[in-house]
Amino acid sequence: MPTNTEDIRASVSKDITALQQEVSRLQKMISAQGAEAYYEVRDRAGKAYDESLPRARNAVAQLRAESKAAAGAAREHAAATTTALALASALGFLAGYLMSGYQQPEPRNWWR
């Protein structure tokens, strides 16, 4: 057991040094684990991107083909297209008008 002030200071200094070394070791471990997790997530994201790219290209090509077909049909049948759009607009307006008439119930507060 330390008996004088110098012995106590030396003991505390050793403990502080040991704690600093332990903190440094823990920081290195956390840094290594963080870097490992970063590279793993980056690799997974890269693989997901590589796998989804052909599907996305295929979907875009299909959308283009469908939109061209729809535009062609709309050009050929302009009267039917106009009628369908007008009917859909009228139904949407009617639904909005009917829904606007409904009132929201008053919220119940917990203190009532």
C-alpha positions in Angstrom: 0.0 0.0 0.0 1.5 3.4 -1.0 2.5 5.4 2.0 3.4 8.8 0.6 2.1 11.3 -1.9 4.7 10.4 -4.6 3.7 6.7 -4.4 0.1 7.6 -4.8 0.8 9.9 -7.8 2.9 7.1 -9.4 0.1 4.6 -8.9 -2.6 7.0 -10.2 -0.3 7.8 -13.2 0.1 4.1 -14.0 -3.7 3.6 -13.8 -4.3 6.6 -16.1 -1.8 5.3 -18.6 -3.4 1.9 -18.5 -6.8 3.4 -19.0 -5.5 5.5 -21.9 -4.1 2.4 -23.6 -7.3 0.5 -23.1 -9.3 3.4 -24.6 -6.9 3.5 -27.5 -7.3 -0.2 -28.0 -11.1 0.0 -27.9 -11.1 2.9 -30.4 -9.0 0.8 -32.8 -11.4 -2.1 -32.4 -14.4 0.0 -33.1 -12.7 1.7 -36.1 -11.9 -1.7 -37.6 -15.4 -3.0 -37.0 -16.9 0.2 -38.5 -14.7 -0.1 -41.6 -15.6 -3.8 -42.0 -19.3 -2.9 -41.8 -18.9 -0.1 -44.3 -17.2 -2.3 -46.8 -19.8 -5.0 -46.3 -22.7 -2.6 -46.8 -21.0 -1.1 -49.8 -20.5 -4.5 -51.4 -24.1 -5.5 -50.8 -25.4 -2.2 -52.3 -23.2 -2.7 -55.3 -24.5 -6.2 -55.8 -28.1 -5.1 -55.4 -27.5 -2.3 -57.9 -25.9 -4.7 -60.4 -28.8 -7.2 -60.0 -31.5 -4.5 -60.4 -30.0 -2.7 -63.4 -31.1 -5.2 -66.1 -34.6 -5.4 -64.5 -34.9 -1.6 -64.5 -33.8 -1.3 -68.1 -36.3 -4.0 -69.1 -39.1 -2.2 -67.2 -38.2 1.1 -68.9 -38.3 -0.5 -72.3 -41.7 -2.0 -71.6 -43.0 1.3 -70.4 -41.8 3.0 -73.5 -43.5 0.4 -75.7 -46.8 0.6 -73.7 -46.8 4.3 -73.9 -46.2 4.3 -77.6 -49.1 1.8 -78.0 -51.4 3.9 -75.8 -50.5 7.1 -77.7 -51.2 5.4 -81.0 -54.5 4.1 -79.8 -55.5 7.5 -78.5 -54.6 9.1 -81.9 -56.6 6.5 -83.8 -59.7 6.8 -81.5 -59.7 10.5 -80.4 -63.4 10.6 -79.7 -63.4 7.6 -77.5 -60.3 8.9 -75.6 -61.9 12.3 -75.0 -65.1 10.6 -73.8 -63.2 8.3 -71.4 -61.2 11.2 -70.0 -64.3 13.4 -69.6 -66.1 10.5 -67.8 -63.2 9.8 -65.5 -62.9 13.5 -64.7 -66.6 13.8 -63.9 -66.5 10.7 -61.7 -63.5 12.1 -59.8 -65.2 15.5 -59.3 -68.4 13.7 -58.1 -66.4 11.6 -55.6 -64.5 14.6 -54.3 -67.7 16.6 -53.9 -69.4 13.8 -52.0 -66.4 13.2 -49.8 -66.2 16.9 -48.9 -69.6 16.8 -47.4 -68.5 14.4 -44.7 -67.3 15.9 -41.4 -64.4 14.6 -39.5 -65.3 13.5 -35.9 -64.0 15.7 -33.2 -60.9 14.3 -31.6 -61.3 13.1 -28.1 -58.8 14.4 -25.6 -57.4 12.3 -22.9 -58.5 14.7 -20.1 -62.2 14.5 -20.9 
